[in-house]
């Protein structure tokens, strides 16, 4: 939590800026394709939950 707060990752995460978050955490874009895939899946699941609610 300290790292997340100290590096102000909430702003990037709220904007779905997976590239920015990856760069701040890894210093580059290692694993970026996989993270984008996971973000898309998570957003799809959250969208389904909103429709059901």
N, C-alpha and C positions, 0 to 999 in steps of 0.2 A: 504494500500500500504506500509505503514511503516513496519508493521509486516512482510509482504511478503519479503520485501527487507532486513530487519534486520535479518531475519532467513534464508536468502539465499535460498528461495524456488524455484526460477527460475531454478536453476540447476537441482533440483529434478523433477520439472514439465517438463522440456525439455526432460528428460530421461523417462517420463511416470512412475516415481517412486511413485505410489500412496501410497505405504506403508510408504515410507520416509516422504512424505508430511503429511500424516495422523498422523504419530508419532510426527512430529514437531508441528503440530497444536493442537492435542488432548492430546499429551503425552502418547498415547497408540494406540490401533487399533480399537477404537469404530467406528462402521459404515463402516468398511473397505469393507465388501462385497458389500454394496450399492455403494460406491465410485468406486469400480472396475467395477461394472455394468455400471455406468454412463460414466466412462472413455472409456469403450469399445464401447458404443453407440456413444459417441462424435467422437471417432476416425473413426468409420464406416461412420458417416455423413461427416466428413472432407475428407475421402477417396473418397466418392461419388462426392463431390464438385470438387476435383482434376481431377477426370475422365471426368467431364462435361466441365472443363475449357480448 
